[in-house]
Amino acid sequence: MLREAEAGAKTRELCRKYGLSEPTFYNWKAKYARMTVSDARWLKELEADNSKLKKLLAETELDKSALKDLLGRK
């Protein structure tokens, strides 16, 4: 989609064609415009890994909190 925009296609037409809002298009353009396809894939992998790590950290913190509560009761 971004390549089509760079080639001269109108933003409004592209958004209708792909079913996106114009603000979403401009957010994508700001984020991905200077990236190659491999860079974008790498970024998505990093974001997925980051999400998994955040979930693991949240689960660990919940476990830690539960253990503190359990030990505090005795």
C-alpha positions as CSV (number, residue, x, y, z in Angstrom):
1,M,0.0,0.0,0.0
2,L,2.8,2.4,0.9
3,R,4.6,1.5,-2.3
4,E,1.5,2.3,-4.3
5,A,1.3,5.7,-2.5
6,E,5.0,6.4,-3.4
7,A,4.3,5.5,-7.0
8,G,1.7,8.3,-7.1
9,A,-1.6,6.7,-6.1
10,K,-4.0,9.0,-4.2
11,T,-4.2,8.3,-0.4
12,R,-8.0,8.5,-0.3
13,E,-8.3,5.9,-3.2
14,L,-5.8,3.5,-1.5
15,C,-7.7,3.7,1.8
16,R,-11.0,2.9,0.1
17,K,-9.3,0.1,-1.8
18,Y,-7.8,-1.5,1.3
19,G,-10.5,-0.6,3.7
20,L,-8.4,1.6,6.0
21,S,-8.9,5.0,7.5
22,E,-6.7,7.8,6.4
23,P,-5.3,8.3,9.9
24,T,-4.3,4.7,10.0
25,F,-2.6,5.1,6.6
26,Y,-0.6,8.1,7.9
27,N,0.4,6.2,11.0
28,W,1.7,3.3,8.9
29,K,3.5,5.8,6.7
30,A,5.2,7.4,9.6
31,K,6.2,4.0,11.0
32,Y,7.1,2.0,7.9
33,A,7.8,4.4,5.1
34,R,11.6,4.2,5.2
35,M,11.7,0.4,5.9
36,T,12.4,-2.4,3.6
37,V,10.1,-5.5,3.7
38,S,12.7,-7.4,5.7
39,D,13.0,-4.5,8.2
40,A,9.2,-4.5,8.7
41,R,9.1,-8.3,9.3
42,W,12.0,-7.9,11.8
43,L,10.1,-5.2,13.6
44,K,6.9,-7.3,13.8
45,E,8.9,-10.2,15.2
46,L,10.5,-7.9,17.8
47,E,7.1,-6.5,18.8
48,A,5.7,-10.0,19.1
49,D,8.6,-11.1,21.3
50,N,8.2,-8.0,23.4
51,S,4.6,-8.7,23.9
52,K,5.3,-12.3,25.0
53,L,8.0,-11.0,27.5
54,K,5.6,-8.4,28.9
55,K,3.0,-11.1,29.5
56,L,5.5,-13.4,31.2
57,L,6.6,-10.5,33.4
58,A,3.0,-9.7,34.3
59,E,2.4,-13.4,35.2
60,T,5.6,-13.5,37.3
61,E,4.6,-10.4,39.2
62,L,1.1,-11.9,39.9
63,D,2.7,-15.1,41.1
64,K,5.1,-13.1,43.3
65,S,2.3,-11.1,44.7
66,A,0.2,-14.2,45.5
67,L,3.2,-15.8,47.2
68,K,3.7,-12.7,49.3
69,D,0.1,-12.7,50.3
70,L,0.2,-16.4,51.2
71,L,3.4,-16.1,53.2
72,G,2.0,-13.0,55.0
73,R,-1.0,-14.9,56.3
74,K,1.0,-17.4,58.2
